[in-house]
Amino acid sequence: MGELVERHIRRACDLNDIDIYDLQDVIGEHAMAAVDCAFSDLCTVIWEDGSNLANDYLKRRGWKETAINRAYIEALRDSMMSLYEVSDVRRGESFLARDLVRGGDPIRVTERTATKTLVQWDVIATRIVTVRGVVKMAGAVLAVDRGLADEMLALIRRTQSRASEAAANTPAALDPILRARLEAELAKEDTLMSVAAPMITTLWLNDTIQRCLAPMPELANSDGEKLEFMTLHYRLLPGLTAANVAEALAGTPDMRDEEDGQHWIWFAPEKSNRKGRKTPQTGEIDTGRTIYGHLTLSPSKLEVMVNSEARATRIRDILAPILDGLVSDPLIERVTPEQAMAARGGASAPKVQSLPEGMSPKDMREAVHQVLDRQYRNVLSQKVPMLGDKTPRQAVRSAKGRLAVANWLKGFEQNNARLPADDPMHDYDFSWMWEELGITDLRS
């Protein structure tokens, strides 16, 4: 076990200057997943003297195990790690897994626990075995970022190519039958994958360590301003009512009344069209405009919620002359992104109005989907770095480009699948993009 831990874990720790015994302090529970990979691999290794852990255990202690446990241990012994793409997840029941290395049709894997977190197009590194007719996962499961999966696959292909070249360069004097068997064996993906587990764990662990050690990125809003959730609390002055404040707010430029006298949306200034004229307001929420903030009026106070200090300063300047003599100077509440994440769901979390007053979830969903339709239709004709700075329409003209576009679309679907079920983007249907680009055959 010590030797297998070295093979799976040592290299990634050395690359990041981490003592192997400090790994859990750096990446938490992920460290145990790496150890589990080492143990699963240990069960498959046949040592020079012909011994094998699984065989030895079954010989010495197998009589204590049930028939199904013995079958599982035998299946684990003969297993190999590979990369699988997940689809058709049935929560608490099963999912389809397509082997990205060896190819073939997706297979239905019976699994309860993992299906609670897996979503469409996830990539996992694991061992899939058949135990008494039931296909299931064995050993550890590593969640692999799609970009990292592409790197792993490229490395596996290069290694396989070098193995094939080595077989082709075997001495000519070698027995022809033995030579043919050697070439065939080295060309098999199974031969490579039987020893590839440490490489997969190492690359995954190196990526995980770097993510944990990387500083938190500087978050910004759509204007490039540092993200900071801010709430301005205005107290109504004695003798004044919410109606007085509502009347003062009426007609404020770039601010839309939600027609209930309690809620307003503050929009970014309207952009002029090509003829220099502003787009007329329609009385509906303009989903094409950036929302700068939300205002909520109660009988005793007005709250203004924005996501940067610059916007807080801007709205204060806008409201100062409008609300003069109606409210006191605002008290300002600040919540950083770090604090918001640490207090998820707590009282300190920023207040977000998910639905404007009077808009149903169905209306919001339709509005968001209309925006996404326009956005993605435009994207199809725009250059995408992930596609080699080609547009999706250009990229699908080659076989390699078709695969790249398919992975690009799968990334969109994967991200949306991870959103909460009540998020209007969660169930957005991307099928029209696959059809328009002519790659529906790759959506499996």
C-alpha positions as CSV (number, residue, x, y, z in Angstrom):
1,M,0.0,0.0,0.0
2,G,2.9,2.3,0.8
3,E,4.3,1.8,-2.7
4,L,0.9,2.4,-4.4
5,V,0.4,5.6,-2.3
6,E,3.8,6.8,-3.6
7,R,2.8,6.1,-7.2
8,H,-0.6,7.9,-6.9
9,I,0.2,10.8,-4.6
10,R,3.9,11.6,-4.2
11,R,4.4,13.2,-7.6
12,A,1.6,15.7,-7.3
13,C,2.7,16.6,-3.7
14,D,6.3,17.1,-4.9
15,L,5.2,19.3,-7.8
16,N,3.4,21.6,-5.4
17,D,6.1,21.5,-2.6
18,I,3.7,19.8,-0.2
19,D,4.6,17.1,2.3
20,I,2.5,14.1,1.6
21,Y,1.5,14.0,5.3
22,D,0.1,17.6,5.0
23,L,-2.1,16.8,2.0
24,Q,-5.3,16.5,3.9
25,D,-4.7,19.9,5.5
26,V,-4.4,21.4,2.0
27,I,-7.2,19.7,0.1
28,G,-9.4,18.3,2.9
29,E,-11.6,15.2,2.0
30,H,-10.2,15.1,-1.5
31,A,-7.0,13.5,0.0
32,M,-9.0,10.4,1.0
33,A,-10.3,10.0,-2.6
34,A,-6.7,9.9,-3.8
35,V,-5.9,7.2,-1.2
36,D,-8.9,5.3,-2.2
37,C,-7.6,5.3,-5.8
38,A,-4.3,3.9,-4.6
39,F,-6.1,1.1,-2.6
40,S,-8.3,0.2,-5.6
41,D,-5.2,0.0,-7.8
42,L,-3.5,-2.2,-5.1
43,C,-6.3,-4.7,-5.5
44,T,-5.4,-5.2,-9.2
45,V,-1.6,-5.4,-9.0
46,I,0.1,-8.8,-9.5
47,W,3.5,-8.6,-7.9
48,E,6.7,-10.3,-9.2
49,D,6.1,-13.4,-7.0
50,G,2.6,-13.8,-8.5
51,S,0.8,-12.6,-5.4
52,N,-2.3,-10.3,-5.4
53,L,-4.0,-8.7,-2.5
54,A,-7.5,-9.6,-3.6
55,N,-6.6,-13.2,-4.3
56,D,-4.7,-13.5,-1.0
57,Y,-7.7,-12.0,0.9
58,L,-10.2,-14.3,-0.8
59,K,-8.0,-17.3,0.0
60,R,-7.5,-16.5,3.6
61,R,-10.7,-14.7,4.5
62,G,-13.1,-15.2,1.6
63,W,-15.1,-17.7,3.6
64,K,-16.3,-14.9,5.9
65,E,-17.7,-12.9,3.0
66,T,-21.1,-13.2,1.3
67,A,-21.2,-14.5,-2.3
68,I,-21.9,-11.1,-3.7
69,N,-19.0,-9.5,-1.7
70,R,-16.7,-12.2,-3.1
71,A,-17.9,-11.5,-6.6
72,Y,-17.3,-7.8,-6.0
73,I,-13.7,-8.3,-4.8
74,E,-13.0,-10.5,-7.9
75,A,-14.5,-7.8,-10.2
76,L,-12.4,-5.1,-8.5
77,R,-9.3,-7.3,-8.9
78,D,-9.9,-7.4,-12.7
79,S,-11.0,-3.8,-13.1
80,M,-9.2,-0.8,-14.6
81,M,-9.6,2.9,-14.2
82,S,-10.9,5.0,-17.1
83,L,-12.6,8.3,-17.9
84,Y,-16.3,8.3,-18.3
85,E,-18.8,10.9,-19.5
86,V,-22.1,10.9,-17.6
87,S,-25.5,11.3,-19.1
88,D,-29.2,10.5,-18.5
89,V,-28.8,10.8,-14.7
90,R,-31.7,9.2,-12.8
91,R,-31.4,10.5,-9.3
92,G,-31.1,7.9,-6.6
93,E,-31.1,5.1,-9.3
94,S,-28.6,5.1,-12.2
95,F,-26.8,7.0,-14.9
96,L,-25.3,6.3,-18.4
97,A,-21.5,6.2,-18.6
98,R,-19.6,6.4,-21.9
99,D,-15.9,5.3,-21.8
100,L,-13.9,8.2,-23.3
101,V,-10.8,6.1,-23.7
102,R,-12.1,2.8,-25.1
103,G,-15.2,4.2,-26.8
104,G,-18.3,2.1,-27.4
105,D,-21.9,2.8,-26.4
106,P,-22.8,4.2,-23.0
107,I,-23.6,1.7,-20.3
108,R,-26.3,1.9,-17.6
109,V,-24.6,2.0,-14.2
110,T,-26.6,1.3,-11.1
111,E,-25.8,3.9,-8.4
112,R,-27.7,5.7,-5.7
113,T,-25.4,8.0,-3.8
114,A,-23.4,9.5,-6.6
115,T,-26.5,10.3,-8.7
116,K,-27.5,12.9,-6.1
117,T,-24.6,15.1,-7.2
118,L,-23.8,14.0,-10.8
119,V,-25.3,16.0,-13.7
120,Q,-25.5,15.6,-17.4
121,W,-22.0,15.6,-19.1
122,D,-20.0,15.4,-15.9
123,V,-16.7,13.6,-16.5
124,I,-15.5,11.1,-13.8
125,A,-12.5,8.8,-13.3
126,T,-13.5,5.6,-11.8
127,R,-13.7,1.8,-12.2
128,I,-16.9,0.3,-13.6
129,V,-17.5,-3.4,-12.9
130,T,-20.2,-6.0,-13.4
131,V,-21.1,-8.0,-10.3
132,R,-23.6,-10.8,-10.9
133,G,-25.1,-9.0,-13.8
134,V,-25.3,-5.6,-12.1
135,V,-23.1,-2.8,-13.5
136,K,-21.8,-0.6,-10.7
137,M,-18.9,1.7,-9.8
138,A,-16.0,0.2,-7.8
139,G,-13.5,2.0,-5.7
140,A,-12.9,5.8,-5.7
141,V,-14.7,8.3,-8.0
142,L,-12.9,11.5,-9.1
143,A,-14.8,14.4,-10.5
144,V,-12.7,15.6,-13.5
145,D,-13.0,19.0,-15.1
146,R,-13.6,18.7,-18.8
147,G,-10.5,20.7,-19.7
148,L,-8.4,18.4,-17.5
149,A,-10.1,15.3,-19.0
150,D,-9.0,16.5,-22.5
151,E,-5.4,16.8,-21.2
152,M,-5.6,13.3,-19.7
153,L,-7.0,11.8,-23.0
154,A,-4.3,13.5,-25.0
155,L,-1.6,12.1,-22.7
156,I,-3.1,8.6,-23.0
157,R,-3.2,8.9,-26.8
158,R,0.5,10.0,-26.9
159,T,1.5,7.2,-24.6
160,Q,-0.4,4.6,-26.7
161,S,1.2,6.0,-29.8
162,R,4.7,5.6,-28.3
163,A,3.8,2.0,-27.2
164,S,2.8,1.2,-30.7
165,E,6.1,2.6,-32.1
166,A,8.0,0.6,-29.6
167,A,6.2,-2.6,-30.7
168,A,7.0,-1.8,-34.3
169,N,10.7,-1.4,-33.5
170,T,11.0,-4.9,-31.9
171,P,14.0,-6.9,-33.1
172,A,13.4,-8.5,-36.5
173,A,14.9,-11.7,-35.2
174,L,12.0,-12.1,-32.7
175,D,9.7,-15.0,-33.4
176,P,7.0,-13.7,-35.9
177,I,4.2,-15.1,-33.8
178,L,5.5,-13.6,-30.6
179,R,6.2,-10.3,-32.3
180,A,2.6,-10.1,-33.7
181,R,1.2,-10.9,-30.2
182,L,3.4,-8.2,-28.7
183,E,2.3,-5.6,-31.2
184,A,-1.4,-6.5,-30.7
185,E,-1.1,-6.4,-26.9
186,L,0.7,-3.0,-26.9
187,A,-1.9,-1.5,-29.3
188,K,-4.8,-2.4,-26.9
189,E,-6.3,0.4,-24.8
190,D,-6.9,-2.2,-22.0
191,T,-3.2,-2.8,-21.8
192,L,-2.4,0.9,-21.3
193,M,-5.4,1.6,-19.0
194,S,-4.3,-1.3,-16.7
195,V,-1.3,0.8,-15.7
196,A,-2.8,4.3,-16.2
197,A,-4.5,4.7,-12.8
198,P,-1.5,6.4,-11.1
199,M,-1.2,8.9,-14.0
200,I,-4.9,9.8,-13.8
201,T,-4.8,10.2,-10.0
202,T,-1.6,12.3,-10.2
203,L,-3.1,14.7,-12.8
204,W,-6.3,15.0,-10.9
205,L,-4.5,15.6,-7.6
206,N,-2.2,18.1,-9.0
207,D,-5.1,20.1,-10.4
208,T,-7.0,19.8,-7.1
209,I,-4.0,21.0,-5.1
210,Q,-3.5,24.0,-7.4
211,R,-7.1,25.0,-7.2
212,C,-7.0,24.9,-3.4
213,L,-3.8,26.9,-3.2
214,A,-4.8,29.4,-5.8
215,P,-5.9,32.8,-4.4
216,M,-9.5,33.7,-4.8
217,P,-10.0,35.5,-8.2
218,E,-10.9,39.2,-8.2
219,L,-14.7,39.3,-8.8
220,A,-16.2,42.1,-10.7
221,N,-19.6,43.2,-12.0
222,S,-20.6,43.8,-15.6
223,D,-18.9,47.2,-15.5
224,G,-15.6,45.8,-14.2
225,E,-16.1,47.2,-10.7
226,K,-14.9,45.2,-7.7
227,L,-17.8,43.0,-6.5
228,E,-19.2,44.0,-3.1
229,F,-22.8,43.6,-2.0
230,M,-24.0,46.9,-0.5
231,T,-27.3,47.9,1.0
232,L,-28.1,51.5,1.7
233,H,-30.7,51.9,4.5
234,Y,-32.6,55.2,4.4
235,R,-34.8,56.0,7.4
236,L,-38.0,58.0,6.7
237,L,-38.0,61.3,8.6
238,P,-40.7,61.8,11.3
239,G,-44.1,62.6,10.0
240,L,-43.4,61.3,6.5
241,T,-44.9,58.3,4.9
242,A,-43.8,55.8,2.2
243,A,-46.2,57.4,-0.2
244,N,-44.2,60.6,0.1
245,V,-41.0,58.8,-0.9
246,A,-42.8,56.8,-3.7
247,E,-44.1,60.1,-5.2
248,A,-40.6,61.6,-5.1
249,L,-39.1,58.5,-6.8
250,A,-41.7,58.6,-9.6
251,G,-40.2,59.5,-12.9
252,T,-36.6,59.1,-11.8
253,P,-34.5,58.3,-15.0
254,D,-33.5,54.7,-15.5
255,M,-35.7,53.5,-12.6
256,R,-38.7,51.4,-13.2
257,D,-41.6,51.2,-10.7
258,E,-42.9,47.7,-10.2
259,E,-46.4,49.2,-10.0
260,D,-46.9,48.3,-6.4
261,G,-45.4,51.5,-4.8
262,Q,-42.9,49.3,-3.0
263,H,-40.3,48.0,-5.4
264,W,-38.2,49.6,-8.2
265,I,-35.5,48.4,-10.5
266,W,-32.6,50.7,-11.2
267,F,-31.3,50.1,-14.8
268,A,-28.0,51.1,-16.5
269,P,-28.5,54.2,-18.7
270,E,-30.2,53.3,-22.0
271,K,-27.8,53.0,-25.0
272,S,-28.5,55.0,-28.1
273,N,-29.3,53.2,-31.3
274,R,-27.3,53.7,-34.5
275,K,-29.3,56.9,-35.3
276,G,-28.4,58.4,-32.0
277,R,-31.9,58.0,-30.5
278,K,-32.6,56.1,-27.3
279,T,-34.7,53.0,-27.5
280,P,-38.2,53.9,-26.2
281,Q,-39.4,52.2,-23.0
282,T,-42.2,49.8,-23.5
283,G,-43.5,49.6,-19.9
284,E,-42.2,46.1,-19.6
285,I,-38.9,45.0,-18.0
286,D,-36.2,45.6,-20.6
287,T,-34.3,42.3,-20.3
288,G,-31.7,43.7,-22.6
289,R,-30.5,46.3,-20.1
290,T,-28.2,45.8,-17.2
291,I,-29.8,46.0,-13.8
292,Y,-27.8,48.2,-11.5
293,G,-29.8,47.7,-8.3
294,H,-33.1,47.1,-6.5
295,L,-35.0,49.5,-4.3
296,T,-37.5,48.3,-1.6
297,L,-39.8,50.7,0.3
298,S,-41.4,49.9,3.6
299,P,-43.5,52.1,5.9
300,S,-40.4,53.2,7.8
301,K,-37.4,52.9,5.5
302,L,-36.1,52.6,2.0
303,E,-33.5,50.0,1.1
304,V,-31.3,50.2,-2.0
305,M,-29.3,47.0,-2.9
306,V,-26.3,47.2,-5.4
307,N,-23.2,45.1,-6.0
308,S,-20.3,47.6,-6.0
309,E,-19.2,50.7,-4.1
310,A,-19.1,52.7,-7.3
311,R,-22.8,52.0,-7.9
312,A,-23.6,52.8,-4.3
313,T,-21.9,56.2,-4.7
314,R,-23.8,56.7,-8.0
315,I,-27.2,56.0,-6.6
316,R,-26.6,58.1,-3.5
317,D,-25.8,61.1,-5.8
318,I,-29.0,60.4,-7.8
319,L,-31.2,60.1,-4.8
320,A,-29.8,63.0,-2.7
321,P,-31.7,65.8,-4.4
322,I,-34.8,63.6,-5.0
323,L,-35.1,62.5,-1.3
324,D,-33.9,65.7,0.3
325,G,-36.1,66.4,3.4
326,L,-37.7,63.0,3.2
327,V,-35.1,60.6,4.6
328,S,-32.0,60.6,6.8
329,D,-28.5,59.9,5.5
330,P,-28.2,56.2,4.7
331,L,-26.5,53.6,6.8
332,I,-24.4,51.4,4.6
333,E,-24.1,47.6,5.0
334,R,-21.3,45.9,3.2
335,V,-20.9,42.1,2.5
336,T,-17.8,40.9,0.6
337,P,-18.1,37.8,-1.7
338,E,-16.0,35.9,0.8
339,Q,-18.4,36.8,3.7
340,A,-21.4,36.0,1.5
341,M,-20.0,32.5,0.8
342,A,-19.1,31.9,4.4
343,A,-22.6,33.0,5.5
344,R,-24.6,31.1,2.8
345,G,-28.2,31.1,3.8
346,G,-27.4,33.0,7.0
347,A,-28.6,36.4,8.2
348,S,-25.4,38.1,6.9
349,A,-26.0,37.0,3.3
350,P,-26.8,39.7,0.8
351,K,-30.5,40.2,0.1
352,V,-31.4,39.5,-3.4
353,Q,-34.9,40.0,-4.9
354,S,-35.2,37.0,-7.2
355,L,-38.5,38.0,-8.7
356,P,-39.8,41.5,-9.4
357,E,-43.1,42.1,-7.8
358,G,-46.0,40.9,-10.0
359,M,-43.9,38.6,-12.1
360,S,-44.6,34.9,-11.8
361,P,-41.8,32.3,-12.0
362,K,-43.2,31.2,-15.3
363,D,-43.0,34.7,-16.7
364,M,-39.5,35.1,-15.4
365,R,-38.5,31.8,-17.0
366,E,-39.9,32.8,-20.3
367,A,-38.2,36.2,-20.2
368,V,-34.8,34.6,-19.3
369,H,-35.1,32.0,-22.0
370,Q,-35.9,34.7,-24.6
371,V,-32.7,36.5,-23.6
372,L,-30.7,33.3,-23.8
373,D,-32.1,32.5,-27.2
374,R,-30.9,35.9,-28.5
375,Q,-27.6,35.6,-26.8
376,Y,-26.7,32.1,-28.0
377,R,-27.9,32.8,-31.5
378,N,-25.4,35.7,-31.6
379,V,-22.7,33.5,-30.1
380,L,-23.0,31.0,-33.0
381,S,-21.5,33.6,-35.3
382,Q,-18.8,34.9,-32.9
383,K,-15.3,33.6,-32.5
384,V,-14.8,31.4,-29.5
385,P,-11.3,30.9,-27.9
386,M,-12.1,27.3,-26.9
387,L,-12.8,26.6,-30.6
388,G,-9.4,28.0,-31.8
389,D,-10.9,31.5,-32.3
390,K,-13.3,30.1,-34.9
391,T,-17.1,30.6,-34.8
392,P,-19.1,27.5,-33.9
393,R,-20.5,27.6,-37.5
394,Q,-16.9,27.5,-38.9
395,A,-15.6,24.9,-36.4
396,V,-18.2,22.3,-37.3
397,R,-16.8,22.1,-40.8
398,S,-14.1,19.7,-39.7
399,A,-14.3,16.4,-37.8
400,K,-12.1,17.7,-35.0
401,G,-14.0,20.9,-34.8
402,R,-17.3,19.1,-34.5
403,L,-16.0,17.3,-31.4
404,A,-14.8,20.6,-30.0
405,V,-18.1,22.3,-30.5
406,A,-19.9,19.3,-28.9
407,N,-17.8,19.6,-25.8
408,W,-18.4,23.4,-25.8
409,L,-22.1,22.8,-25.8
410,K,-21.9,20.1,-23.2
411,G,-20.2,22.6,-21.0
412,F,-23.2,24.9,-21.2
413,E,-25.6,22.1,-20.4
414,Q,-23.5,20.9,-17.6
415,N,-23.3,24.3,-15.9
416,N,-27.0,24.9,-16.2
417,A,-27.8,21.4,-14.8
418,R,-25.9,22.4,-11.7
419,L,-28.1,25.4,-11.0
420,P,-30.9,25.1,-8.5
421,A,-34.1,23.6,-9.9
422,D,-36.0,26.8,-9.4
423,D,-33.4,28.9,-11.3
424,P,-35.0,30.0,-14.7
425,M,-31.8,28.9,-16.5
426,H,-31.8,25.4,-15.1
427,D,-34.1,23.8,-17.7
428,Y,-33.1,25.9,-20.7
429,D,-33.2,23.6,-23.8
430,F,-30.0,23.8,-25.9
431,S,-31.2,21.2,-28.4
432,W,-31.9,23.8,-31.1
433,M,-28.2,24.7,-31.1
434,W,-27.1,21.1,-31.7
435,E,-29.6,20.9,-34.5
436,E,-28.7,24.2,-36.1
437,L,-25.0,23.2,-36.0
438,G,-25.8,19.7,-37.4
439,I,-24.1,17.8,-34.6
440,T,-27.1,16.1,-32.8
441,D,-25.4,12.7,-33.5
442,L,-22.7,13.8,-31.0
443,R,-25.2,14.5,-28.2
444,S,-24.9,11.1,-26.6
